[in-house]
Amino acid sequence: MKRLNIHGAGDVRLDPYERPAAGPGDVVIRMKSVGICGSDLSYIKVGGMPYEPGGQTALGHEGAGEVLEVGSQVSGISVGDAVIVNPMMTPSNIGSGGPEGAFTQELLVREARLGYSILPVPEGVDYEVAAMCEPLAVAMHGVNRAEVKPGDKVVVFGCGPIGLGMLLWLNDRGITDVVALDLSEERLERARAIGVQAALDPTKTDLRSELARLHGEVSSYGRVGVGTDAYIDAAGAPHILSQVIIMAKFHSRLVITAAYMKPLEFPAGRMLTSEMTITTAMGYPTEMPEVIAAMPRLKDRIAAMISHRLPFEDVLQGLEIAATPQSAKVMINFGDAHHE
């Protein structure tokens, strides 16, 4: 067996691995599909988040597979079940600093509980679509935090896998006045395929003028803001916060889902006249079951978000592809990702 580990900054390897034995409260999953996440790339850049001094970081947290072993104290889960792992509900936070990561042939899920850390894959949904559950749940949580409804006007910064997921949920909820922003033409094309009002490169247009044209303008306290109701930052560029504050209308909202490693300066004084809200979205406290329930209906649209498929032995090449703007979701498959 092999497992993908970070050994230090920029040093990631596919190492020999011996899986620990499963205890009475654990299950073992034969992995079928695992997605590469932007946070995987961030962990590699900073050298991981070792859970012990000098330790390695095991990577992979977007996974689906088939149950191989079930501990004697585990109820409701059977060998052969097709399942999705919810890493946020695992005691070791799989793939984000604990001893387990999903980029391995057999994943130990400690203290497994049906409906919490282990969720059933709906009938007729392939493993690679099932493995999209985690990033789609992150995207849904970001949209939920924006508190948007049909008729609202929304801007999404960033059309990587999370941003594209946000566009999918906005579209699915009947929110049509959505402007998608990215620097990559390939990603903008993917946004257009999902269905948006406009998909723009903000470096090639006057964003405020375009939003005024598309979303109108609203005056408050003697200044004029664009008519956008909510902005979602899935890009992480340091100028976005100030840019939004300068053009925000009265009581508009900004949700930050991107990870910022450095403090930001922003014009707080300008916010006095807009009374805008700035908040954040992290993970998916409650969203996974709703994402799974939507999968049979949206499976073709979800599959279209996968730009590259590689076998597990080529995962290092997959990491390189995932770092390019030409990619959307890069999926690593272990044998056949199809399931009846």
C-alpha positions in Angstrom: 0.0 0.0 0.0 1.0 3.6 -0.5 0.0 6.9 1.1 0.5 10.5 0.0 2.5 12.5 2.6 4.0 15.9 3.0 7.5 15.8 4.4 8.3 19.5 4.3 7.6 22.7 2.4 7.2 21.7 -1.3 8.1 18.1 -0.5 5.3 15.6 -1.1 5.8 11.9 -1.7 3.9 8.7 -2.3 5.3 6.5 0.5 5.0 2.9 1.4 2.2 2.6 4.0 1.0 0.0 6.4 -2.6 0.6 7.5 -3.3 0.3 11.3 -5.7 -2.4 12.3 -9.3 -1.3 12.7 -10.7 -1.2 16.2 -14.2 -2.2 17.2 -15.5 1.4 16.6 -13.7 1.8 13.2 -14.4 1.1 9.6 -11.9 0.6 6.7 -12.8 2.0 3.3 -11.4 0.8 0.0 -11.0 4.2 -1.7 -12.4 4.6 -5.2 -12.2 8.3 -5.9 -10.5 11.2 -4.1 -10.4 14.8 -5.3 -7.4 17.1 -5.1 -8.3 20.3 -3.1 -6.8 23.7 -3.1 -6.0 23.3 0.5 -3.9 20.2 -0.3 -1.8 22.5 -2.4 -1.6 25.1 0.4 -0.5 22.5 2.9 2.3 21.4 0.6 3.4 25.0 0.1 3.8 25.6 3.9 5.1 22.1 4.7 1.9 20.6 6.0 0.4 20.7 9.5 2.2 17.8 11.3 0.3 16.4 14.2 3.6 15.6 16.0 7.0 17.3 15.9 8.8 16.1 12.8 5.7 14.3 11.7 4.3 14.0 8.2 0.9 15.3 7.0 -1.2 12.7 5.3 -3.1 14.3 2.4 -6.6 13.7 1.0 -10.0 14.6 2.4 -12.4 14.5 -0.5 -13.1 10.8 -0.8 -15.6 8.1 -1.6 -15.2 4.4 -1.6 -16.5 0.9 -0.7 -16.6 -0.4 2.9 -14.1 -3.1 3.4 -14.2 -3.8 7.2 -16.6 -2.9 9.9 -15.8 -2.9 13.6 -18.0 -4.9 15.9 -19.4 -1.9 17.7 -20.4 0.0 14.5 -24.1 -0.1 13.5 -25.8 0.6 10.2 -22.7 0.2 8.1 -22.0 -3.0 6.1 -19.2 -4.4 4.1 -19.7 -3.5 0.4 -21.6 -0.2 1.1 -20.7 2.7 -1.1 -19.9 5.6 1.1 -18.7 9.2 1.4 -16.3 10.3 4.1 -17.1 13.5 6.0 -13.6 14.4 7.3 -14.9 17.3 9.5 -16.8 14.7 11.5 -13.8 12.4 12.0 -11.8 12.6 15.3 -8.5 12.9 13.4 -9.9 15.4 10.8 -8.8 13.2 7.9 -6.3 14.8 5.5 -5.9 18.0 7.6 -3.3 17.2 10.2 -4.3 13.8 11.6 -2.7 10.4 11.1 -5.0 9.5 8.2 -5.3 10.9 4.7 -7.6 9.6 1.9 -4.9 9.4 -0.8 -4.3 5.7 0.1 -5.8 2.4 -1.1 -7.4 1.6 2.3 -8.5 4.4 4.6 -9.1 3.8 8.3 -12.0 5.9 9.7 -11.8 5.9 13.4 -15.0 6.0 15.6 -17.1 5.7 12.5 -20.8 6.8 12.7 -23.4 6.5 10.0 -24.9 9.9 9.2 -21.9 11.7 10.7 -18.5 10.6 9.4 -19.9 8.0 7.0 -22.7 8.9 4.5 -24.3 6.6 2.0 -23.8 7.2 -1.8 -27.2 7.4 -3.5 -28.0 4.7 -6.0 -26.8 5.4 -9.5 -24.2 8.0 -8.4 -20.6 7.2 -9.5 -17.8 7.3 -6.9 -16.1 10.3 -8.5 -19.4 12.4 -8.4 -19.7 11.2 -4.7 -16.2 12.4 -4.0 -17.3 15.9 -5.1 -19.5 16.0 -2.0 -16.9 17.7 0.2 -16.0 20.7 -2.1 -19.7 21.1 -3.1 -20.6 21.2 0.6 -17.9 23.9 1.2 -19.5 25.8 -1.8 -23.0 25.4 -0.4 -22.0 26.6 3.0 -20.5 29.8 1.4 -23.8 30.4 -0.5 -25.8 29.7 2.7 -23.7 32.3 4.6 -24.5 34.8 1.9 -28.2 34.4 2.7 -29.2 34.9 -0.9 -32.6 34.3 -2.5 -34.0 34.4 -6.1 -34.0 38.0 -7.3 -30.8 38.8 -5.5 -27.7 40.0 -7.4 -24.5 38.2 -6.6 -20.8 38.4 -7.5 -18.5 35.4 -7.1 -14.7 36.1 -7.1 -12.9 33.0 -8.3 -14.0 30.1 -10.6 -11.9 27.3 -9.2 -13.7 24.2 -7.9 -15.2 26.0 -4.9 -16.3 29.0 -6.9 -17.8 26.8 -9.6 -19.7 24.9 -7.0 -21.1 28.1 -5.7 -22.2 29.0 -9.2 -23.9 25.6 -9.5 -25.9 26.1 -6.2 -26.8 29.7 -7.0 -28.1 28.5 -10.4 -29.9 25.6 -8.9 -31.7 27.9 -6.4 -32.9 30.1 -9.2 -30.6 33.0 -8.6 -29.8 34.2 -12.1 -28.2 37.7 -11.7 -24.7 36.2 -11.0 -21.4 37.7 -12.2 -18.4 35.3 -12.1 -14.9 36.6 -12.0 -11.6 34.9 -12.7 -8.3 35.5 -14.5 -8.4 32.2 -16.4 -10.4 32.1 -19.7 -10.8 28.3 -19.3 -12.4 28.8 -15.9 -14.7 31.6 -17.1 -15.8 29.2 -19.9 -16.8 26.7 -17.2 -18.7 29.3 -15.4 -20.6 30.2 -18.5 -21.4 26.5 -19.1 -23.0 26.4 -15.6 -25.1 29.4 -16.4 -24.3 33.0 -15.2 -25.3 36.5 -16.1 -21.7 37.4 -17.0 -18.2 35.8 -16.6 -15.4 38.4 -16.6 -11.7 38.8 -16.2 -11.5 41.7 -13.7 -8.1 42.8 -15.0 -9.6 43.3 -18.5 -12.6 45.4 -17.5 -13.7 48.2 -15.2 -15.4 46.0 -12.7 -17.4 48.8 -11.0 -18.7 50.1 -14.3 -19.7 46.6 -15.4 -21.5 45.8 -12.2 -23.3 49.2 -12.4 -24.4 48.2 -15.9 -25.5 44.7 -14.9 -26.8 45.2 -11.4 -27.7 48.9 -11.4 -26.8 51.5 -8.9 -28.2 52.4 -5.5 -27.5 55.7 -3.5 -27.1 55.8 0.2 -25.9 58.6 2.4 -25.0 60.7 -0.6 -22.8 58.1 -2.3 -23.7 55.6 -5.0 -23.0 51.9 -4.7 -23.5 49.2 -7.3 -26.7 47.2 -6.9 -25.0 43.9 -6.0 -26.6 42.3 -2.9 -23.9 39.8 -2.0 -20.3 39.2 -2.9 -18.5 35.8 -2.2 -14.7 35.7 -2.2 -13.5 32.3 -3.3 -10.3 33.7 -4.8 -8.3 35.2 -2.0 -6.7 38.2 -3.7 -5.8 40.8 -1.1 -7.4 43.7 -3.0 -10.9 42.2 -3.1 -12.0 43.3 0.3 -11.2 47.0 -0.3 -12.6 46.8 -3.9 -15.9 45.5 -2.5 -16.1 48.0 0.3 -15.6 51.0 -2.1 -18.5 49.9 -4.4 -20.8 48.2 -1.9 -24.4 49.4 -1.6 -26.4 49.8 1.6 -26.6 46.6 3.6 -24.8 44.4 1.1 -22.9 41.4 2.2 -19.4 39.9 1.7 -18.6 36.3 2.5 -14.9 35.4 2.6 -14.4 31.7 2.0 -10.8 32.0 0.7 -7.9 31.4 3.1 -5.9 34.5 3.8 -2.5 33.9 5.4 -1.6 37.6 6.0 -3.5 40.4 7.6 -5.5 42.8 5.3 -5.8 46.5 5.4 -9.2 47.9 4.3 -11.1 51.2 4.3 -13.3 50.7 7.3 -14.4 54.4 7.2 -16.1 53.8 3.9 -18.2 51.1 5.4 -20.0 53.6 7.7 -22.2 54.8 4.8 -23.0 51.3 3.5 -23.5 49.4 6.8 -22.3 46.4 4.9 -21.7 43.0 6.5 -18.4 41.1 6.2 -18.5 37.5 7.3 -16.7 34.3 6.7 -17.6 30.7 5.7 -15.5 27.7 6.8 -16.2 24.0 5.9 -19.7 22.6 6.0 -21.2 22.2 9.4 -24.5 20.9 8.2 -24.5 20.9 4.4 -23.3 17.4 3.3 -26.7 15.6 3.6 -28.3 18.3 1.4 -25.5 18.0 -1.2 -25.9 14.2 -1.3 -29.7 14.5 -1.7 -29.2 16.7 -4.7 -26.6 14.4 -6.4 -29.0 12.1 -8.3 -30.6 15.2 -9.8 -27.4 17.1 -10.6 -24.9 14.2 -11.2 -24.2 15.1 -14.8 -23.6 18.8 -14.0 -21.3 17.8 -11.1 -19.4 15.4 -13.3 -18.8 18.2 -15.8 -16.8 20.0 -13.1 -14.1 17.3 -13.2 -11.5 18.4 -15.7 -8.9 15.7 -15.2 -8.9 12.1 -14.1 -5.7 10.2 -13.1 -4.9 6.9 -11.5 -3.6 6.9 -7.9 0.0 6.1 -9.0 -0.1 9.4 -11.0 -1.2 11.5 -8.0 2.0 13.6 -8.0 1.3 14.6 -11.6 -2.3 15.4 -10.6 -1.1 17.8 -7.9 0.9 19.7 -10.7 -2.2 19.8 -12.9 -4.4 21.1 -10.0 -2.0 24.0 -9.5 -2.7 25.3 -13.1 -5.5 27.6 -14.0 -6.5 25.3 -16.9 -7.8 22.7 -14.3 -11.1 22.6 -12.5 -11.5 19.5 -10.2 -8.7 16.9 -10.6 -10.0 13.5 -9.6 -7.7 10.6 -8.5 -9.3 7.2 -9.2 -8.5 3.8 -7.7 -9.6 1.3 -10.4 -13.2 1.7 -11.6 -15.0 4.8 -10.2 -18.3 3.6 -11.5 -20.8 2.1 -9.1 -24.3 0.6 -9.7 
